[in-house]
């Protein structure tokens, strides 16, 4: 048996970093649920389960009130291995002033928003160094905060619940220098998370624009080139029974179930890990937004259109540099 080289060890650490994050939510969720059931049904220690539920109720609003970030967790060396696996890179095009608050709208969602997590929920990309004085708050599904232990892990990254109450709190009750980060397309965009696709679910997504108007904060467009390249998907025949089932499920729970796949633990194997392909996130120029407490639909439409124009411009300026043909356009559905 030969000795393990430093390169092999680093590769193994990178794979572990991505693997543990992808499964942490699932494993923590199952562990907490089954351990609580075990305590209640098979042991006399059911009060312990009761205490965690009481704490959950008492602490219910914290994910909507700034969360409970941990600089220690955000700075784990593990996240640097996560960054290097792809690798991930963040590029700043304009400064953000700590005297103001911002909404950073990031695209695309892809399958698991790997770039958004790395850049905004950890310090692996050096967000605090690149944007000094700005505190990012990545907004994610409220369901992550329903499970004890898991919710603490998610909140430690600085993440908060993606809700109106959460956005209002971060943009009005925590002073200045806050950046609310929204992956606007959400899970509905997963169906377009495959190589060669530049389609965003954005035409009817106007809530982030309305919040920006109500608080008078600038919108910052952000696009991650390569996010859609790290998984393949099997696309079922349009109109077939599987496709009908996918559409029915999406109408029911607003999640589009995808038959996706990537690589395994070794580079040339099949599995559910993402391919290690580079992803570069471009943070664009802030779009100034006036403060209008009760904006009309016409006003929301106007600034939503301005945002789409700014995002398309950002995409067109950088697409060729990151492997997209000059003729390919950004599509909105």
C-alpha positions as CSV (number, residue, x, y, z in Angstrom):
1,X,0.0,0.0,0.0
2,X,1.5,3.3,-1.0
3,X,1.3,6.4,1.2
4,X,-1.5,8.9,0.7
5,X,-0.3,12.0,-1.1
6,X,-1.3,15.5,0.0
7,X,-3.2,15.9,-3.2
8,X,-5.3,12.8,-2.5
9,X,-5.9,13.9,1.1
10,X,-7.1,17.3,-0.1
11,X,-9.4,15.7,-2.7
12,X,-10.9,13.5,0.0
13,X,-11.5,16.4,2.3
14,X,-13.1,18.4,-0.5
15,X,-15.5,15.5,-1.3
16,X,-16.3,15.1,2.3
17,X,-17.1,18.8,2.7
18,X,-19.6,18.8,-0.1
19,X,-21.1,15.4,0.9
20,X,-21.6,16.4,4.5
21,X,-23.4,19.6,3.6
22,X,-25.7,18.0,1.1
23,X,-26.8,15.3,3.6
24,X,-26.6,17.3,6.9
25,X,-30.1,18.6,6.7
26,X,-31.5,15.1,5.9
27,X,-29.4,13.3,8.5
28,X,-30.0,15.8,11.3
29,X,-33.7,15.8,10.5
30,X,-34.0,12.0,10.7
31,X,-31.8,11.8,13.8
32,X,-33.8,14.4,15.7
33,X,-37.2,13.0,14.8
34,X,-36.3,9.4,15.6
35,X,-34.4,10.2,18.7
36,X,-37.4,12.1,20.1
37,X,-39.7,9.2,19.2
38,X,-37.3,6.8,20.9
39,X,-37.2,8.9,24.1
40,X,-41.0,9.2,24.2
41,X,-41.9,5.6,23.4
42,X,-39.1,3.4,24.7
43,X,-37.5,5.3,27.7
44,X,-38.6,7.2,30.8
45,X,-36.7,10.3,29.6
46,X,-39.6,11.7,27.6
47,X,-39.4,15.1,29.5
48,X,-36.1,15.7,27.5
49,X,-38.0,15.6,24.3
50,X,-40.6,17.9,25.8
51,X,-38.0,20.4,26.8
52,X,-36.7,20.7,23.2
53,X,-40.2,21.2,21.9
54,X,-40.8,23.9,24.6
55,X,-37.6,25.6,23.5
56,X,-38.6,25.4,19.9
57,X,-41.9,27.2,20.7
58,X,-40.2,29.8,22.8
59,X,-37.5,30.5,20.1
60,X,-39.9,30.2,17.2
61,X,-39.5,33.8,15.9
62,X,-35.7,33.9,16.0
63,X,-35.2,32.8,12.4
64,X,-37.4,35.8,11.4
65,X,-35.6,38.2,13.7
66,X,-32.0,38.1,12.5
67,X,-31.3,34.5,13.4
68,X,-28.3,33.5,15.6
69,X,-25.1,33.7,13.4
70,X,-21.8,32.3,14.6
71,X,-18.6,33.7,13.1
72,X,-16.8,30.6,14.4
73,X,-19.0,28.2,12.3
74,X,-18.9,30.5,9.3
75,X,-15.1,30.5,9.4
76,X,-14.7,26.7,9.6
77,X,-11.8,25.4,7.5
78,X,-14.2,22.8,6.2
79,X,-15.9,25.5,4.0
80,X,-12.6,26.3,2.3
81,X,-12.5,22.6,1.2
82,X,-16.1,23.0,0.0
83,X,-15.1,26.1,-2.0
84,X,-12.1,24.4,-3.6
85,X,-14.0,21.3,-4.6
86,X,-15.6,23.1,-7.6
87,X,-13.9,25.6,-7.2
88,X,-16.1,28.6,-6.3
89,X,-15.2,32.2,-6.8
90,X,-16.9,35.5,-6.1
91,X,-16.2,38.6,-8.2
92,X,-17.1,42.2,-7.1
93,X,-17.9,44.8,-9.7
94,X,-19.0,47.6,-7.4
95,X,-18.6,48.5,-3.8
96,X,-21.5,48.3,-1.3
97,X,-21.6,51.1,1.4
98,X,-22.0,50.0,5.0
99,X,-24.2,53.0,5.5
100,X,-27.0,51.4,3.5
101,X,-28.9,48.1,3.4
102,X,-29.3,46.0,0.3
103,X,-31.2,43.1,-1.2
104,X,-28.8,40.9,-3.2
105,X,-30.9,38.8,-5.6
106,X,-28.9,35.8,-6.7
107,X,-29.5,33.6,-9.7
108,X,-29.8,30.8,-10.7
109,X,-31.0,28.5,-8.0
110,X,-29.7,25.4,-9.7
111,X,-30.3,22.1,-7.8
112,X,-28.9,23.0,-4.4
113,X,-27.6,26.6,-4.6
114,X,-24.1,25.6,-3.8
115,X,-22.6,29.0,-4.8
116,X,-25.1,31.0,-2.7
117,X,-24.4,28.9,0.4
118,X,-20.6,29.1,0.1
119,X,-20.5,32.9,-0.7
120,X,-23.1,34.2,1.7
121,X,-23.5,31.6,4.5
122,X,-19.7,31.0,5.1
123,X,-16.6,33.1,4.9
124,X,-14.8,30.7,2.5
125,X,-15.0,33.2,-0.3
126,X,-14.1,36.1,1.9
127,X,-17.3,38.1,1.8
128,X,-16.4,40.2,4.8
129,X,-13.1,41.1,3.2
130,X,-14.5,41.8,-0.2
131,X,-17.5,43.8,1.1
132,X,-16.2,45.3,4.5
133,X,-19.0,46.4,6.8
134,X,-21.7,44.4,5.1
135,X,-23.4,41.5,6.9
136,X,-25.0,38.9,4.6
137,X,-28.2,37.1,5.6
138,X,-29.0,34.2,3.2
139,X,-32.8,33.6,3.3
140,X,-33.8,29.9,3.0
141,X,-36.8,27.6,3.5
142,X,-38.7,28.1,6.8
143,X,-38.9,24.3,7.1
144,X,-35.2,24.2,8.1
145,X,-36.1,26.0,11.3
146,X,-38.9,23.6,12.3
147,X,-36.4,20.9,13.5
148,X,-34.4,21.2,16.8
149,X,-30.6,21.1,16.4
150,X,-30.9,21.4,12.6
151,X,-32.3,24.9,13.0
152,X,-29.3,25.9,15.2
153,X,-26.9,24.6,12.6
154,X,-28.6,26.5,9.8
155,X,-28.9,29.7,11.8
156,X,-25.2,29.6,12.8
157,X,-24.4,30.3,9.1
158,X,-26.3,33.6,9.4
159,X,-29.2,32.2,7.4
160,X,-32.8,33.4,8.2
161,X,-36.3,32.4,7.2
162,X,-37.4,33.5,3.7
163,X,-40.5,35.4,4.8
164,X,-41.8,38.9,4.6
165,X,-41.4,39.3,8.4
166,X,-37.8,38.3,8.2
167,X,-37.0,40.7,5.4
168,X,-38.8,43.6,7.1
169,X,-36.8,42.9,10.3
170,X,-33.4,42.7,8.6
171,X,-34.0,45.9,6.5
172,X,-35.5,48.0,9.3
173,X,-34.6,46.8,12.8
174,X,-30.8,45.9,12.6
175,X,-29.4,49.3,11.5
176,X,-27.4,49.6,8.3
177,X,-24.8,47.4,6.6
178,X,-27.2,44.5,6.1
179,X,-27.5,42.5,2.9
180,X,-30.6,40.3,2.5
181,X,-29.7,37.5,0.1
182,X,-32.6,36.0,-1.9
183,X,-32.3,33.1,-4.3
184,X,-35.3,34.5,-6.2
185,X,-36.1,31.5,-8.4
186,X,-36.4,29.1,-5.5
187,X,-37.1,25.4,-5.9
188,X,-39.3,26.1,-8.9
189,X,-36.1,26.8,-10.8
190,X,-34.7,23.3,-10.2
191,X,-36.2,22.0,-13.4
192,X,-33.9,24.4,-15.4
193,X,-30.8,23.4,-13.4
194,X,-29.0,21.5,-16.1
195,X,-26.0,22.2,-18.4
196,X,-26.5,24.7,-21.2
197,X,-29.7,26.2,-19.7
198,X,-30.0,29.9,-18.9
199,X,-33.6,30.1,-17.9
200,X,-34.8,31.9,-14.7
201,X,-38.2,31.8,-12.9
202,X,-38.5,35.5,-12.6
203,X,-41.4,37.0,-14.5
204,X,-43.9,36.7,-11.7
205,X,-41.4,36.9,-8.8
206,X,-41.9,40.5,-7.6
207,X,-42.0,40.2,-3.9
208,X,-38.3,41.1,-3.5
209,X,-38.9,44.3,-5.6
210,X,-41.9,45.3,-3.5
211,X,-39.8,44.9,-0.3
212,X,-37.0,47.0,-1.8
213,X,-39.5,49.8,-2.6
214,X,-41.1,49.7,0.9
215,X,-37.7,50.0,2.6
216,X,-35.9,52.1,-0.1
217,X,-33.0,49.7,-0.4
218,X,-31.0,49.1,-3.6
219,X,-31.3,45.8,-5.5
220,X,-28.0,44.1,-6.3
221,X,-28.2,41.6,-9.2
222,X,-25.9,38.5,-8.9
223,X,-25.4,35.7,-11.3
224,X,-23.5,32.4,-10.8
225,X,-21.9,31.2,-14.0
226,X,-21.6,27.4,-13.8
227,X,-24.2,26.7,-11.2
228,X,-26.4,24.9,-13.8
229,X,-23.4,22.9,-15.0
230,X,-22.7,20.7,-11.9
231,X,-25.6,18.3,-12.3
232,X,-27.2,16.4,-15.1
233,X,-30.9,15.7,-15.3
234,X,-33.0,13.2,-17.1
235,X,-35.8,15.1,-18.9
236,X,-39.0,13.1,-19.2
237,X,-41.1,13.3,-22.3
238,X,-43.3,16.4,-22.2
239,X,-46.9,15.3,-21.8
240,X,-46.0,11.8,-20.6
241,X,-47.3,10.4,-17.3
242,X,-44.1,11.1,-15.4
243,X,-44.0,14.7,-16.6
244,X,-47.7,15.0,-15.6
245,X,-46.8,13.6,-12.1
246,X,-43.9,16.2,-11.8
247,X,-46.3,19.1,-12.7
248,X,-49.0,17.8,-10.3
249,X,-46.4,17.6,-7.5
250,X,-45.2,21.1,-8.3
251,X,-48.7,22.5,-8.1
252,X,-49.3,20.7,-4.8
253,X,-46.1,21.7,-2.9
254,X,-44.4,24.2,-5.2
255,X,-41.4,21.9,-5.6
256,X,-40.5,20.4,-9.0
257,X,-39.2,16.8,-8.5
258,X,-36.1,16.3,-10.7
259,X,-34.3,13.1,-11.7
260,X,-30.8,14.6,-11.3
261,X,-27.5,12.9,-11.0
262,X,-23.8,13.8,-10.9
263,X,-20.6,12.0,-9.8
264,X,-19.8,9.6,-7.1
265,X,-17.0,9.5,-4.5
266,X,-14.4,8.8,-7.3
267,X,-14.1,11.2,-10.2
268,X,-15.3,9.0,-13.0
269,X,-18.2,7.3,-11.1
270,X,-21.9,7.9,-11.1
271,X,-23.6,9.3,-8.0
272,X,-25.4,12.3,-6.5
273,X,-22.5,14.5,-5.7
274,X,-22.1,17.6,-8.0
275,X,-19.5,17.6,-10.7
276,X,-16.4,19.5,-9.7
277,X,-16.8,22.3,-12.3
278,X,-15.9,25.9,-11.7
279,X,-18.6,28.3,-10.6
280,X,-18.0,32.1,-10.6
281,X,-20.5,34.5,-9.0
282,X,-20.6,38.0,-10.3
283,X,-22.0,40.6,-7.9
284,X,-23.4,43.4,-10.0
285,X,-24.0,47.2,-9.6
286,X,-26.6,48.2,-7.1
287,X,-29.9,49.4,-8.7
288,X,-31.1,52.5,-6.6
289,X,-34.7,52.1,-5.5
290,X,-36.9,54.9,-4.0
291,X,-38.7,54.4,-0.7
292,X,-42.5,54.0,-1.3
293,X,-44.3,52.5,1.7
294,X,-47.3,51.4,-0.4
295,X,-46.1,51.1,-4.0
296,X,-48.8,50.6,-6.7
297,X,-48.6,47.5,-8.9
298,X,-47.6,49.8,-11.7
299,X,-44.6,51.0,-9.7
300,X,-43.6,47.5,-8.8
301,X,-43.8,46.5,-12.5
302,X,-41.6,49.4,-13.5
303,X,-38.8,48.6,-11.1
304,X,-39.1,44.9,-11.7
305,X,-38.6,45.6,-15.4
306,X,-35.5,47.8,-14.5
307,X,-34.1,44.9,-12.5
308,X,-34.6,42.4,-15.3
309,X,-32.7,44.8,-17.6
310,X,-29.9,45.2,-15.1
311,X,-29.6,41.4,-14.6
312,X,-29.6,40.8,-18.4
313,X,-26.9,43.4,-18.8
314,X,-24.8,41.7,-16.1
315,X,-25.2,38.3,-17.8
316,X,-24.4,39.6,-21.3
317,X,-21.2,41.4,-20.1
318,X,-19.7,38.3,-18.6
319,X,-21.2,35.3,-20.4
320,X,-18.5,34.8,-23.0
321,X,-15.8,34.9,-20.4
322,X,-17.4,32.0,-18.6
323,X,-18.1,29.7,-21.5
324,X,-21.5,30.8,-22.7
325,X,-21.8,31.7,-26.4
326,X,-22.4,35.3,-27.5
327,X,-25.7,34.3,-29.1
328,X,-27.2,32.7,-26.0
329,X,-29.6,34.9,-24.1
330,X,-30.9,34.9,-20.6
331,X,-34.6,33.8,-20.6
332,X,-37.3,34.7,-18.0
333,X,-40.3,32.5,-17.4
